[in-house]
Amino acid sequence: MSQAWKQYRSAPQPGTRLMRFEELPPGDTRSLTLQSENGSFPLLLLRLDEIPLAYVNACPHQYLPLDQRGKRVLSQDGEALRCTNHDATFSARTGEGLSGHGEGCALDPVPLSVDDDGWLVIGNAE
């Protein structure tokens, strides 16, 4: 997995708790803004069946949030994420650009795990 997310000045520390896994229903997304002394970090969470995934919530076309113009960014079949600004489309599972302004680019994945208490955390649970 790419570690590009760590290059953001405001990247959260591995182990940062986000929310309880059970609060993110299968086939749903959640947009979070994590605050630290280094600034704001935009994060897009999604759950495909029992798999939690996260990406930096910034379309590589113009670095606008994928959900800036509406919360419905996950396709009905759960396989694609769509930028609401320019219709760039990305694989929900890999972040790879599929069509439109997404072609040839990729979303920056952020590693997630579920800790022993059922929380989604950045990186591996320790």
Backbone atoms as SQL, in Angstrom:
CREATE TABLE atoms (id INTEGER PRIMARY KEY, chain TEXT, resi INTEGER, resn TEXT, atom TEXT, x REAL, y REAL, z REAL);
INSERT INTO atoms VALUES
  (1, 'A', 1, 'MET', 'N', 0.846, -1.185, 0.000),
  (2, 'A', 1, 'MET', 'CA', 0.000, 0.000, 0.000),
  (3, 'A', 1, 'MET', 'C', 0.887, 1.242, 0.000),
  (4, 'A', 2, 'SER', 'N', 0.502, 2.204, -0.805),
  (5, 'A', 2, 'SER', 'CA', 1.215, 3.468, -0.879),
  (6, 'A', 2, 'SER', 'C', 1.217, 4.167, 0.487),
  (7, 'A', 3, 'GLN', 'N', 2.304, 4.817, 0.792),
  (8, 'A', 3, 'GLN', 'CA', 2.410, 5.579, 2.038),
  (9, 'A', 3, 'GLN', 'C', 2.312, 7.088, 1.777),
  (10, 'A', 4, 'ALA', 'N', 1.768, 7.474, 0.620),
  (11, 'A', 4, 'ALA', 'CA', 1.680, 8.890, 0.246),
  (12, 'A', 4, 'ALA', 'C', 0.914, 9.713, 1.273),
  (13, 'A', 5, 'TRP', 'N', -0.052, 9.109, 1.939),
  (14, 'A', 5, 'TRP', 'CA', -0.848, 9.847, 2.929),
  (15, 'A', 5, 'TRP', 'C', 0.030, 10.430, 4.035),
  (16, 'A', 6, 'LYS', 'N', 1.154, 9.777, 4.334),
  (17, 'A', 6, 'LYS', 'CA', 2.046, 10.262, 5.386),
  (18, 'A', 6, 'LYS', 'C', 2.762, 11.547, 4.992),
  (19, 'A', 7, 'GLN', 'N', 2.778, 11.878, 3.708),
  (20, 'A', 7, 'GLN', 'CA', 3.460, 13.079, 3.237),
  (21, 'A', 7, 'GLN', 'C', 2.660, 14.351, 3.501),
  (22, 'A', 8, 'TYR', 'N', 1.376, 14.204, 3.810),
  (23, 'A', 8, 'TYR', 'CA', 0.560, 15.378, 4.144),
  (24, 'A', 8, 'TYR', 'C', 1.020, 15.919, 5.491),
  (25, 'A', 9, 'ARG', 'N', 1.211, 17.211, 5.565),
  (26, 'A', 9, 'ARG', 'CA', 1.680, 17.856, 6.799),
  (27, 'A', 9, 'ARG', 'C', 0.768, 17.538, 7.971),
  (28, 'A', 10, 'SER', 'N', -0.537, 17.407, 7.698),
  (29, 'A', 10, 'SER', 'CA', -1.524, 17.188, 8.755),
  (30, 'A', 10, 'SER', 'C', -1.886, 15.715, 8.952),
  (31, 'A', 11, 'ALA', 'N', -1.086, 14.794, 8.400),
  (32, 'A', 11, 'ALA', 'CA', -1.391, 13.356, 8.497),
  (33, 'A', 11, 'ALA', 'C', -1.490, 12.931, 9.964),
  (34, 'A', 12, 'PRO', 'N', -2.519, 12.154, 10.289),
  (35, 'A', 12, 'PRO', 'CA', -2.675, 11.684, 11.670),
  (36, 'A', 12, 'PRO', 'C', -1.629, 10.619, 12.007),
  (37, 'A', 13, 'GLN', 'N', -1.400, 10.443, 13.274),
  (38, 'A', 13, 'GLN', 'CA', -0.456, 9.436, 13.751),
  (39, 'A', 13, 'GLN', 'C', -1.063, 8.042, 13.619),
  (40, 'A', 14, 'PRO', 'N', -0.272, 7.043, 13.257),
  (41, 'A', 14, 'PRO', 'CA', -0.765, 5.668, 13.306),
  (42, 'A', 14, 'PRO', 'C', -1.291, 5.379, 14.713),
  (43, 'A', 15, 'GLY', 'N', -2.392, 4.664, 14.777),
  (44, 'A', 15, 'GLY', 'CA', -3.038, 4.369, 16.055),
  (45, 'A', 15, 'GLY', 'C', -4.158, 5.337, 16.410),
  (46, 'A', 16, 'THR', 'N', -4.331, 6.400, 15.607),
  (47, 'A', 16, 'THR', 'CA', -5.409, 7.356, 15.868),
  (48, 'A', 16, 'THR', 'C', -6.760, 6.659, 15.730),
  (49, 'A', 17, 'ARG', 'N', -7.577, 6.724, 16.775),
  (50, 'A', 17, 'ARG', 'CA', -8.922, 6.155, 16.738),
  (51, 'A', 17, 'ARG', 'C', -9.855, 7.092, 15.971),
  (52, 'A', 18, 'LEU', 'N', -10.723, 6.488, 15.153),
  (53, 'A', 18, 'LEU', 'CA', -11.613, 7.282, 14.306),
  (54, 'A', 18, 'LEU', 'C', -13.071, 7.181, 14.740),
  (55, 'A', 19, 'MET', 'N', -13.592, 5.981, 14.762),
  (56, 'A', 19, 'MET', 'CA', -14.976, 5.732, 15.149),
  (57, 'A', 19, 'MET', 'C', -15.119, 4.230, 15.350),
  (58, 'A', 20, 'ARG', 'N', -16.227, 3.826, 15.934),
  (59, 'A', 20, 'ARG', 'CA', -16.464, 2.398, 16.111),
  (60, 'A', 20, 'ARG', 'C', -16.832, 1.783, 14.768),
  (61, 'A', 21, 'PHE', 'N', -16.250, 0.632, 14.461),
  (62, 'A', 21, 'PHE', 'CA', -16.485, -0.048, 13.196),
  (63, 'A', 21, 'PHE', 'C', -17.973, -0.303, 12.971),
  (64, 'A', 22, 'GLU', 'N', -18.678, -0.683, 13.991),
  (65, 'A', 22, 'GLU', 'CA', -20.107, -0.993, 13.870),
  (66, 'A', 22, 'GLU', 'C', -20.949, 0.232, 13.495),
  (67, 'A', 23, 'GLU', 'N', -20.429, 1.432, 13.685),
  (68, 'A', 23, 'GLU', 'CA', -21.154, 2.656, 13.337),
  (69, 'A', 23, 'GLU', 'C', -21.082, 2.991, 11.853),
  (70, 'A', 24, 'LEU', 'N', -20.286, 2.239, 11.113),
  (71, 'A', 24, 'LEU', 'CA', -20.168, 2.430, 9.668),
  (72, 'A', 24, 'LEU', 'C', -20.822, 1.231, 8.985),
  (73, 'A', 25, 'PRO', 'N', -22.063, 1.389, 8.526),
  (74, 'A', 25, 'PRO', 'CA', -22.770, 0.249, 7.927),
  (75, 'A', 25, 'PRO', 'C', -22.128, -0.197, 6.610),
  (76, 'A', 26, 'PRO', 'N', -22.260, -1.490, 6.276),
  (77, 'A', 26, 'PRO', 'CA', -21.758, -1.977, 4.983),
  (78, 'A', 26, 'PRO', 'C', -22.364, -1.169, 3.834),
  (79, 'A', 27, 'GLY', 'N', -21.525, -0.831, 2.850),
  (80, 'A', 27, 'GLY', 'CA', -21.989, -0.064, 1.698),
  (81, 'A', 27, 'GLY', 'C', -22.153, 1.418, 1.967),
  (82, 'A', 28, 'ASP', 'N', -21.570, 1.914, 3.055),
  (83, 'A', 28, 'ASP', 'CA', -21.712, 3.323, 3.409),
  (84, 'A', 28, 'ASP', 'C', -20.346, 3.997, 3.422),
  (85, 'A', 29, 'THR', 'N', -20.366, 5.316, 3.368),
  (86, 'A', 29, 'THR', 'CA', -19.148, 6.120, 3.474),
  (87, 'A', 29, 'THR', 'C', -19.317, 7.124, 4.607),
  (88, 'A', 30, 'ARG', 'N', -18.201, 7.611, 5.101),
  (89, 'A', 30, 'ARG', 'CA', -18.217, 8.645, 6.126),
  (90, 'A', 30, 'ARG', 'C', -17.047, 9.566, 5.878),
  (91, 'A', 31, 'SER', 'N', -17.304, 10.837, 5.835),
  (92, 'A', 31, 'SER', 'CA', -16.275, 11.844, 5.643),
  (93, 'A', 31, 'SER', 'C', -15.913, 12.424, 7.009),
  (94, 'A', 32, 'LEU', 'N', -14.640, 12.411, 7.341),
  (95, 'A', 32, 'LEU', 'CA', -14.157, 12.959, 8.604),
  (96, 'A', 32, 'LEU', 'C', -13.075, 13.995, 8.326),
  (97, 'A', 33, 'THR', 'N', -12.985, 14.974, 9.189),
  (98, 'A', 33, 'THR', 'CA', -11.876, 15.917, 9.160),
  (99, 'A', 33, 'THR', 'C', -11.165, 15.787, 10.492),
  (100, 'A', 34, 'LEU', 'N', -9.952, 15.273, 10.460),
  (101, 'A', 34, 'LEU', 'CA', -9.174, 15.090, 11.674),
  (102, 'A', 34, 'LEU', 'C', -8.353, 16.343, 11.922),
  (103, 'A', 35, 'GLN', 'N', -8.424, 16.848, 13.150),
  (104, 'A', 35, 'GLN', 'CA', -7.720, 18.072, 13.520),
  (105, 'A', 35, 'GLN', 'C', -6.509, 17.744, 14.385),
  (106, 'A', 36, 'SER', 'N', -5.419, 18.433, 14.147),
  (107, 'A', 36, 'SER', 'CA', -4.229, 18.326, 14.994),
  (108, 'A', 36, 'SER', 'C', -3.537, 19.674, 14.985),
  (109, 'A', 37, 'GLU', 'N', -2.460, 19.771, 15.729),
  (110, 'A', 37, 'GLU', 'CA', -1.711, 21.034, 15.727),
  (111, 'A', 37, 'GLU', 'C', -1.108, 21.316, 14.361),
  (112, 'A', 38, 'ASN', 'N', -1.056, 20.293, 13.496),
  (113, 'A', 38, 'ASN', 'CA', -0.514, 20.470, 12.145),
  (114, 'A', 38, 'ASN', 'C', -1.576, 20.824, 11.114),
  (115, 'A', 39, 'GLY', 'N', -2.833, 20.914, 11.528),
  (116, 'A', 39, 'GLY', 'CA', -3.896, 21.304, 10.606),
  (117, 'A', 39, 'GLY', 'C', -4.966, 20.245, 10.457),
  (118, 'A', 40, 'SER', 'N', -5.741, 20.363, 9.381),
  (119, 'A', 40, 'SER', 'CA', -6.868, 19.473, 9.105),
  (120, 'A', 40, 'SER', 'C', -6.465, 18.398, 8.106),
  (121, 'A', 41, 'PHE', 'N', -6.936, 17.185, 8.347),
  (122, 'A', 41, 'PHE', 'CA', -6.667, 16.066, 7.448),
  (123, 'A', 41, 'PHE', 'C', -8.004, 15.494, 6.998),
  (124, 'A', 42, 'PRO', 'N', -8.325, 15.569, 5.686),
  (125, 'A', 42, 'PRO', 'CA', -9.603, 15.062, 5.181),
  (126, 'A', 42, 'PRO', 'C', -9.531, 13.558, 4.931),
  (127, 'A', 43, 'LEU', 'N', -10.462, 12.818, 5.490),
  (128, 'A', 43, 'LEU', 'CA', -10.450, 11.365, 5.397),
  (129, 'A', 43, 'LEU', 'C', -11.817, 10.873, 4.944),
  (130, 'A', 44, 'LEU', 'N', -11.814, 9.940, 4.012),
  (131, 'A', 44, 'LEU', 'CA', -13.048, 9.307, 3.558),
  (132, 'A', 44, 'LEU', 'C', -12.986, 7.835, 3.942),
  (133, 'A', 45, 'LEU', 'N', -13.922, 7.415, 4.783),
  (134, 'A', 45, 'LEU', 'CA', -14.022, 6.024, 5.207),
  (135, 'A', 45, 'LEU', 'C', -15.108, 5.346, 4.397),
  (136, 'A', 46, 'LEU', 'N', -14.930, 4.066, 4.115),
  (137, 'A', 46, 'LEU', 'CA', -15.994, 3.287, 3.505),
  (138, 'A', 46, 'LEU', 'C', -15.905, 1.864, 3.992),
  (139, 'A', 47, 'ARG', 'N', -17.032, 1.197, 3.913),
  (140, 'A', 47, 'ARG', 'CA', -17.084, -0.196, 4.347),
  (141, 'A', 47, 'ARG', 'C', -17.702, -1.020, 3.234),
  (142, 'A', 48, 'LEU', 'N', -16.930, -1.956, 2.730),
  (143, 'A', 48, 'LEU', 'CA', -17.402, -2.895, 1.720),
  (144, 'A', 48, 'LEU', 'C', -17.526, -4.247, 2.405),
  (145, 'A', 49, 'ASP', 'N', -18.740, -4.698, 2.620),
  (146, 'A', 49, 'ASP', 'CA', -19.008, -5.897, 3.405),
  (147, 'A', 49, 'ASP', 'C', -18.350, -5.717, 4.775),
  (148, 'A', 50, 'GLU', 'N', -17.403, -6.550, 5.107),
  (149, 'A', 50, 'GLU', 'CA', -16.730, -6.432, 6.406),
  (150, 'A', 50, 'GLU', 'C', -15.363, -5.777, 6.290),
  (151, 'A', 51, 'ILE', 'N', -15.073, -5.180, 5.141),
  (152, 'A', 51, 'ILE', 'CA', -13.758, -4.586, 4.894),
  (153, 'A', 51, 'ILE', 'C', -13.831, -3.071, 5.055),
  (154, 'A', 52, 'PRO', 'N', -13.120, -2.505, 6.055),
  (155, 'A', 52, 'PRO', 'CA', -13.047, -1.053, 6.171),
  (156, 'A', 52, 'PRO', 'C', -11.906, -0.521, 5.306),
  (157, 'A', 53, 'LEU', 'N', -12.162, 0.550, 4.594),
  (158, 'A', 53, 'LEU', 'CA', -11.153, 1.188, 3.749),
  (159, 'A', 53, 'LEU', 'C', -11.157, 2.685, 4.024),
  (160, 'A', 54, 'ALA', 'N', -10.041, 3.330, 3.736),
  (161, 'A', 54, 'ALA', 'CA', -9.966, 4.786, 3.896),
  (162, 'A', 54, 'ALA', 'C', -9.057, 5.371, 2.828),
  (163, 'A', 55, 'TYR', 'N', -9.398, 6.566, 2.416),
  (164, 'A', 55, 'TYR', 'CA', -8.601, 7.328, 1.460),
  (165, 'A', 55, 'TYR', 'C', -8.526, 8.772, 1.940),
  (166, 'A', 56, 'VAL', 'N', -7.451, 9.458, 1.565),
  (167, 'A', 56, 'VAL', 'CA', -7.423, 10.903, 1.760),
  (168, 'A', 56, 'VAL', 'C', -8.568, 11.447, 0.921),
  (169, 'A', 57, 'ASN', 'N', -9.423, 12.248, 1.523),
  (170, 'A', 57, 'ASN', 'CA', -10.600, 12.769, 0.828),
  (171, 'A', 57, 'ASN', 'C', -10.205, 13.981, -0.014),
  (172, 'A', 58, 'ALA', 'N', -9.439, 13.692, -1.071),
  (173, 'A', 58, 'ALA', 'CA', -8.966, 14.730, -1.978),
  (174, 'A', 58, 'ALA', 'C', -8.821, 14.113, -3.364),
  (175, 'A', 59, 'CYS', 'N', -9.627, 14.560, -4.295),
  (176, 'A', 59, 'CYS', 'CA', -9.530, 14.078, -5.668),
  (177, 'A', 59, 'CYS', 'C', -8.198, 14.559, -6.244),
  (178, 'A', 60, 'PRO', 'N', -7.405, 13.667, -6.815),
  (179, 'A', 60, 'PRO', 'CA', -6.097, 14.088, -7.329),
  (180, 'A', 60, 'PRO', 'C', -6.177, 15.053, -8.512),
  (181, 'A', 61, 'HIS', 'N', -7.366, 15.237, -9.082),
  (182, 'A', 61, 'HIS', 'CA', -7.527, 16.158, -10.198),
  (183, 'A', 61, 'HIS', 'C', -7.321, 17.602, -9.745),
  (184, 'A', 62, 'GLN', 'N', -8.008, 18.011, -8.670),
  (185, 'A', 62, 'GLN', 'CA', -7.840, 19.373, -8.157),
  (186, 'A', 62, 'GLN', 'C', -7.778, 19.435, -6.639),
  (187, 'A', 63, 'TYR', 'N', -7.625, 18.297, -5.993),
  (188, 'A', 63, 'TYR', 'CA', -7.513, 18.182, -4.542),
  (189, 'A', 63, 'TYR', 'C', -8.713, 18.751, -3.796),
  (190, 'A', 64, 'LEU', 'N', -9.880, 18.666, -4.429),
  (191, 'A', 64, 'LEU', 'CA', -11.124, 19.010, -3.761),
  (192, 'A', 64, 'LEU', 'C', -11.685, 17.750, -3.119),
  (193, 'A', 65, 'PRO', 'N', -12.453, 17.874, -2.030),
  (194, 'A', 65, 'PRO', 'CA', -13.048, 16.684, -1.414),
  (195, 'A', 65, 'PRO', 'C', -13.968, 15.961, -2.402),
  (196, 'A', 66, 'LEU', 'N', -13.905, 14.643, -2.402),
  (197, 'A', 66, 'LEU', 'CA', -14.769, 13.860, -3.289),
  (198, 'A', 66, 'LEU', 'C', -16.239, 14.177, -3.047),
  (199, 'A', 67, 'ASP', 'N', -16.603, 14.434, -1.818),
  (200, 'A', 67, 'ASP', 'CA', -18.000, 14.665, -1.457),
  (201, 'A', 67, 'ASP', 'C', -18.353, 16.149, -1.290),
  (202, 'A', 68, 'GLN', 'N', -17.608, 17.027, -1.928),
  (203, 'A', 68, 'GLN', 'CA', -17.844, 18.460, -1.764),
  (204, 'A', 68, 'GLN', 'C', -19.243, 18.879, -2.218),
  (205, 'A', 69, 'ARG', 'N', -19.754, 18.251, -3.259),
  (206, 'A', 69, 'ARG', 'CA', -21.064, 18.652, -3.805),
  (207, 'A', 69, 'ARG', 'C', -22.168, 17.644, -3.495),
  (208, 'A', 70, 'GLY', 'N', -21.926, 16.770, -2.553),
  (209, 'A', 70, 'GLY', 'CA', -22.950, 15.804, -2.176),
  (210, 'A', 70, 'GLY', 'C', -22.331, 14.582, -1.535),
  (211, 'A', 71, 'LYS', 'N', -23.059, 13.966, -0.655),
  (212, 'A', 71, 'LYS', 'CA', -22.530, 12.840, 0.130),
  (213, 'A', 71, 'LYS', 'C', -22.528, 11.521, -0.620),
  (214, 'A', 72, 'ARG', 'N', -23.243, 11.422, -1.729),
  (215, 'A', 72, 'ARG', 'CA', -23.354, 10.141, -2.452),
  (216, 'A', 72, 'ARG', 'C', -22.155, 9.978, -3.378),
  (217, 'A', 73, 'VAL', 'N', -21.079, 9.382, -2.862),
  (218, 'A', 73, 'VAL', 'CA', -19.867, 9.177, -3.662),
  (219, 'A', 73, 'VAL', 'C', -19.626, 7.710, -4.010),
  (220, 'A', 74, 'LEU', 'N', -20.290, 6.795, -3.315),
  (221, 'A', 74, 'LEU', 'CA', -20.107, 5.370, -3.579),
  (222, 'A', 74, 'LEU', 'C', -21.181, 4.898, -4.551),
  (223, 'A', 75, 'SER', 'N', -20.756, 4.187, -5.598),
  (224, 'A', 75, 'SER', 'CA', -21.711, 3.679, -6.590),
  (225, 'A', 75, 'SER', 'C', -22.667, 2.683, -5.929),
  (226, 'A', 76, 'GLN', 'N', -23.784, 2.463, -6.582),
  (227, 'A', 76, 'GLN', 'CA', -24.805, 1.577, -6.033),
  (228, 'A', 76, 'GLN', 'C', -24.269, 0.164, -5.809),
  (229, 'A', 77, 'ASP', 'N', -23.377, -0.304, -6.684),
  (230, 'A', 77, 'ASP', 'CA', -22.822, -1.651, -6.515),
  (231, 'A', 77, 'ASP', 'C', -21.639, -1.674, -5.542),
  (232, 'A', 78, 'GLY', 'N', -21.227, -0.510, -5.037),
  (233, 'A', 78, 'GLY', 'CA', -20.158, -0.431, -4.056),
  (234, 'A', 78, 'GLY', 'C', -18.762, -0.594, -4.611),
  (235, 'A', 79, 'GLU', 'N', -18.616, -0.566, -5.921),
  (236, 'A', 79, 'GLU', 'CA', -17.302, -0.817, -6.518),
  (237, 'A', 79, 'GLU', 'C', -16.560, 0.447, -6.963),
  (238, 'A', 80, 'ALA', 'N', -17.228, 1.583, -6.985),
  (239, 'A', 80, 'ALA', 'CA', -16.577, 2.803, -7.483),
  (240, 'A', 80, 'ALA', 'C', -16.886, 3.993, -6.583),
  (241, 'A', 81, 'LEU', 'N', -15.901, 4.863, -6.460),
  (242, 'A', 81, 'LEU', 'CA', -16.063, 6.153, -5.805),
  (243, 'A', 81, 'LEU', 'C', -16.068, 7.215, -6.888),
  (244, 'A', 82, 'ARG', 'N', -16.953, 8.194, -6.745),
  (245, 'A', 82, 'ARG', 'CA', -17.078, 9.244, -7.753),
  (246, 'A', 82, 'ARG', 'C', -16.881, 10.604, -7.104),
  (247, 'A', 83, 'CYS', 'N', -16.026, 11.401, -7.710),
  (248, 'A', 83, 'CYS', 'CA', -15.843, 12.777, -7.264),
  (249, 'A', 83, 'CYS', 'C', -17.063, 13.577, -7.698),
  (250, 'A', 84, 'THR', 'N', -17.701, 14.233, -6.753),
  (251, 'A', 84, 'THR', 'CA', -18.915, 14.994, -7.068),
  (252, 'A', 84, 'THR', 'C', -18.613, 16.306, -7.779),
  (253, 'A', 85, 'ASN', 'N', -17.354, 16.684, -7.875),
  (254, 'A', 85, 'ASN', 'CA', -16.985, 17.928, -8.556),
  (255, 'A', 85, 'ASN', 'C', -16.853, 17.746, -10.063),
  (256, 'A', 86, 'HIS', 'N', -16.163, 16.690, -10.489),
  (257, 'A', 86, 'HIS', 'CA', -15.867, 16.527, -11.919),
  (258, 'A', 86, 'HIS', 'C', -16.155, 15.129, -12.445),
  (259, 'A', 87, 'ASP', 'N', -16.848, 14.299, -11.665),
  (260, 'A', 87, 'ASP', 'CA', -17.201, 12.933, -12.065),
  (261, 'A', 87, 'ASP', 'C', -15.998, 12.026, -12.305),
  (262, 'A', 88, 'ALA', 'N', -14.860, 12.334, -11.744),
  (263, 'A', 88, 'ALA', 'CA', -13.733, 11.396, -11.793),
  (264, 'A', 88, 'ALA', 'C', -14.164, 10.153, -11.021),
  (265, 'A', 89, 'THR', 'N', -13.827, 8.978, -11.542),
  (266, 'A', 89, 'THR', 'CA', -14.240, 7.728, -10.923),
  (267, 'A', 89, 'THR', 'C', -13.019, 6.906, -10.546),
  (268, 'A', 90, 'PHE', 'N', -13.101, 6.286, -9.361),
  (269, 'A', 90, 'PHE', 'CA', -11.995, 5.516, -8.798),
  (270, 'A', 90, 'PHE', 'C', -12.510, 4.190, -8.263),
  (271, 'A', 91, 'SER', 'N', -11.672, 3.167, -8.297),
  (272, 'A', 91, 'SER', 'CA', -12.023, 1.890, -7.698),
  (273, 'A', 91, 'SER', 'C', -12.176, 2.075, -6.190),
  (274, 'A', 92, 'ALA', 'N', -13.289, 1.623, -5.641),
  (275, 'A', 92, 'ALA', 'CA', -13.490, 1.717, -4.195),
  (276, 'A', 92, 'ALA', 'C', -12.519, 0.815, -3.448),
  (277, 'A', 93, 'ARG', 'N', -12.114, -0.265, -4.057),
  (278, 'A', 93, 'ARG', 'CA', -11.240, -1.239, -3.388),
  (279, 'A', 93, 'ARG', 'C', -9.757, -0.874, -3.431),
  (280, 'A', 94, 'THR', 'N', -9.331, -0.177, -4.494),
  (281, 'A', 94, 'THR', 'CA', -7.899, 0.115, -4.644),
  (282, 'A', 94, 'THR', 'C', -7.578, 1.605, -4.734),
  (283, 'A', 95, 'GLY', 'N', -8.565, 2.442, -5.055),
  (284, 'A', 95, 'GLY', 'CA', -8.328, 3.869, -5.246),
  (285, 'A', 95, 'GLY', 'C', -7.836, 4.223, -6.633),
  (286, 'A', 96, 'GLU', 'N', -7.590, 3.213, -7.471),
  (287, 'A', 96, 'GLU', 'CA', -7.083, 3.439, -8.824),
  (288, 'A', 96, 'GLU', 'C', -8.124, 4.182, -9.668),
  (289, 'A', 97, 'GLY', 'N', -7.660, 5.162, -10.452),
  (290, 'A', 97, 'GLY', 'CA', -8.549, 5.910, -11.330),
  (291, 'A', 97, 'GLY', 'C', -9.120, 5.038, -12.418),
  (292, 'A', 98, 'LEU', 'N', -10.423, 5.170, -12.664),
  (293, 'A', 98, 'LEU', 'CA', -11.093, 4.339, -13.657),
  (294, 'A', 98, 'LEU', 'C', -11.545, 5.118, -14.880),
  (295, 'A', 99, 'SER', 'N', -12.059, 6.335, -14.675),
  (296, 'A', 99, 'SER', 'CA', -12.563, 7.093, -15.821),
  (297, 'A', 99, 'SER', 'C', -12.596, 8.583, -15.509),
  (298, 'A', 100, 'GLY', 'N', -12.862, 9.354, -16.566),
  (299, 'A', 100, 'GLY', 'CA', -12.913, 10.805, -16.433),
  (300, 'A', 100, 'GLY', 'C', -11.572, 11.353, -15.987),
  (301, 'A', 101, 'HIS', 'N', -11.613, 12.381, -15.143),
  (302, 'A', 101, 'HIS', 'CA', -10.375, 12.986, -14.643),
  (303, 'A', 101, 'HIS', 'C', -9.630, 12.063, -13.688),
  (304, 'A', 102, 'GLY', 'N', -10.234, 10.933, -13.332),
  (305, 'A', 102, 'GLY', 'CA', -9.561, 9.965, -12.477),
  (306, 'A', 102, 'GLY', 'C', -8.590, 9.070, -13.218),
  (307, 'A', 103, 'GLU', 'N', -8.769, 8.962, -14.536),
  (308, 'A', 103, 'GLU', 'CA', -7.898, 8.081, -15.322),
  (309, 'A', 103, 'GLU', 'C', -6.446, 8.503, -15.179),
  (310, 'A', 104, 'GLY', 'N', -5.591, 7.522, -14.907),
  (311, 'A', 104, 'GLY', 'CA', -4.167, 7.799, -14.780),
  (312, 'A', 104, 'GLY', 'C', -3.756, 8.310, -13.410),
  (313, 'A', 105, 'CYS', 'N', -4.686, 8.476, -12.492),
  (314, 'A', 105, 'CYS', 'CA', -4.375, 8.928, -11.133),
  (315, 'A', 105, 'CYS', 'C', -4.878, 7.888, -10.143),
  (316, 'A', 106, 'ALA', 'N', -4.695, 8.175, -8.892),
  (317, 'A', 106, 'ALA', 'CA', -5.212, 7.304, -7.845),
  (318, 'A', 106, 'ALA', 'C', -5.438, 8.108, -6.580),
  (319, 'A', 107, 'LEU', 'N', -6.394, 7.660, -5.798),
  (320, 'A', 107, 'LEU', 'CA', -6.601, 8.230, -4.471),
  (321, 'A', 107, 'LEU', 'C', -5.493, 7.711, -3.561),
  (322, 'A', 108, 'ASP', 'N', -5.165, 8.480, -2.534),
  (323, 'A', 108, 'ASP', 'CA', -4.150, 8.058, -1.572),
  (324, 'A', 108, 'ASP', 'C', -4.813, 7.215, -0.486),
  (325, 'A', 109, 'PRO', 'N', -4.527, 5.893, -0.454),
  (326, 'A', 109, 'PRO', 'CA', -5.124, 5.048, 0.575),
  (327, 'A', 109, 'PRO', 'C', -4.498, 5.308, 1.937),
  (328, 'A', 110, 'VAL', 'N', -5.298, 5.146, 2.975),
  (329, 'A', 110, 'VAL', 'CA', -4.842, 5.271, 4.356),
  (330, 'A', 110, 'VAL', 'C', -5.121, 3.932, 5.030),
  (331, 'A', 111, 'PRO', 'N', -4.102, 3.282, 5.597),
  (332, 'A', 111, 'PRO', 'CA', -4.327, 1.964, 6.192),
  (333, 'A', 111, 'PRO', 'C', -5.219, 2.054, 7.425),
  (334, 'A', 112, 'LEU', 'N', -6.122, 1.086, 7.523),
  (335, 'A', 112, 'LEU', 'CA', -7.039, 1.003, 8.661),
  (336, 'A', 112, 'LEU', 'C', -6.967, -0.379, 9.268),
  (337, 'A', 113, 'SER', 'N', -7.278, -0.444, 10.525),
  (338, 'A', 113, 'SER', 'CA', -7.493, -1.724, 11.180),
  (339, 'A', 113, 'SER', 'C', -8.577, -1.512, 12.231),
  (340, 'A', 114, 'VAL', 'N', -9.038, -2.614, 12.786),
  (341, 'A', 114, 'VAL', 'CA', -10.025, -2.569, 13.865),
  (342, 'A', 114, 'VAL', 'C', -9.313, -3.064, 15.113),
  (343, 'A', 115, 'ASP', 'N', -9.314, -2.255, 16.171),
  (344, 'A', 115, 'ASP', 'CA', -8.611, -2.661, 17.383),
  (345, 'A', 115, 'ASP', 'C', -9.465, -3.621, 18.208),
  (346, 'A', 116, 'ASP', 'N', -8.930, -4.081, 19.307),
  (347, 'A', 116, 'ASP', 'CA', -9.602, -5.070, 20.150),
  (348, 'A', 116, 'ASP', 'C', -10.909, -4.547, 20.750),
  (349, 'A', 117, 'ASP', 'N', -11.070, -3.225, 20.805),
  (350, 'A', 117, 'ASP', 'CA', -12.301, -2.635, 21.343),
  (351, 'A', 117, 'ASP', 'C', -13.306, -2.291, 20.251),
  (352, 'A', 118, 'GLY', 'N', -13.018, -2.668, 18.990),
  (353, 'A', 118, 'GLY', 'CA', -13.959, -2.430, 17.896),
  (354, 'A', 118, 'GLY', 'C', -13.862, -1.054, 17.254),
  (355, 'A', 119, 'TRP', 'N', -12.776, -0.333, 17.487),
  (356, 'A', 119, 'TRP', 'CA', -12.579, 0.992, 16.892),
  (357, 'A', 119, 'TRP', 'C', -11.783, 0.875, 15.600),
  (358, 'A', 120, 'LEU', 'N', -12.153, 1.674, 14.610),
  (359, 'A', 120, 'LEU', 'CA', -11.332, 1.848, 13.422),
  (360, 'A', 120, 'LEU', 'C', -10.172, 2.743, 13.814),
  (361, 'A', 121, 'VAL', 'N', -8.962, 2.304, 13.473),
  (362, 'A', 121, 'VAL', 'CA', -7.780, 3.087, 13.795),
  (363, 'A', 121, 'VAL', 'C', -6.893, 3.224, 12.572),
  (364, 'A', 122, 'ILE', 'N', -6.172, 4.307, 12.497),
  (365, 'A', 122, 'ILE', 'CA', -5.207, 4.532, 11.426),
  (366, 'A', 122, 'ILE', 'C', -4.047, 3.552, 11.632),
  (367, 'A', 123, 'GLY', 'N', -3.677, 2.878, 10.554),
  (368, 'A', 123, 'GLY', 'CA', -2.559, 1.950, 10.616),
  (369, 'A', 123, 'GLY', 'C', -2.947, 0.661, 11.301),
  (370, 'A', 124, 'ASN', 'N', -1.968, -0.041, 11.766),
  (371, 'A', 124, 'ASN', 'CA', -2.201, -1.312, 12.441),
  (372, 'A', 124, 'ASN', 'C', -2.519, -1.091, 13.910),
  (373, 'A', 125, 'ALA', 'N', -3.489, -1.844, 14.414),
  (374, 'A', 125, 'ALA', 'CA', -3.819, -1.767, 15.828),
  (375, 'A', 125, 'ALA', 'C', -2.641, -2.306, 16.639),
  (376, 'A', 126, 'GLU', 'N', -2.306, -1.637, 17.689),
  (377, 'A', 126, 'GLU', 'CA', -1.177, -2.075, 18.520),
  (378, 'A', 126, 'GLU', 'C', -1.718, -2.608, 19.825);
